[in-house]
Amino acid sequence: MGLLLLIVLILLLIGGVPTWPYSRNWGYGPSGAIAVVLIVVIVLLLMGYIPRTF
């Protein structure tokens, strides 16, 4: 489960980079959502709900 979660987070981080002209006007929306997901995952890791082993 941990490896799958890591792969999904990496794909989200790559997807949050505004590379197309129409997505440059989105502002902090995509990266802010990814940051919230990343913080939740870190908290769950620290609390022991997600195993640390890959």
C-alpha positions in Angstrom: 0.0 0.0 0.0 2.9 2.3 0.8 4.5 2.0 -2.6 1.2 2.6 -4.4 0.6 5.7 -2.3 4.1 7.0 -3.1 3.5 6.5 -6.8 0.2 8.3 -6.7 1.8 11.2 -4.8 4.6 11.5 -7.3 2.1 11.5 -10.2 0.1 14.2 -8.4 3.2 16.4 -7.9 4.1 16.1 -11.6 0.5 16.8 -12.6 0.4 20.0 -10.5 3.1 21.7 -12.5 1.5 24.2 -14.8 3.0 23.5 -18.2 0.2 24.4 -20.6 -0.7 28.0 -21.3 -4.3 27.6 -20.2 -3.4 26.1 -16.8 -1.1 29.0 -15.8 -4.1 31.0 -14.8 -5.3 28.4 -12.2 -3.1 29.9 -9.5 -2.4 28.0 -6.4 -5.4 25.6 -6.7 -3.7 22.4 -7.9 -0.5 22.8 -5.9 -2.5 23.8 -2.8 -4.7 20.7 -3.1 -1.6 18.5 -3.5 0.0 20.1 -0.4 -3.1 19.3 1.7 -3.0 15.7 0.5 0.7 15.5 1.3 0.2 16.9 4.8 -2.6 14.4 5.5 -0.4 11.5 4.3 2.5 12.6 6.5 0.2 12.9 9.5 -1.2 9.4 8.8 2.3 8.0 8.5 3.4 9.6 11.8 0.3 8.3 13.5 0.9 4.7 12.2 -2.2 4.3 10.1 0.0 3.8 6.9 2.9 1.4 7.2 6.3 2.9 6.6 7.7 -0.1 4.7 7.7 -0.1 0.9 
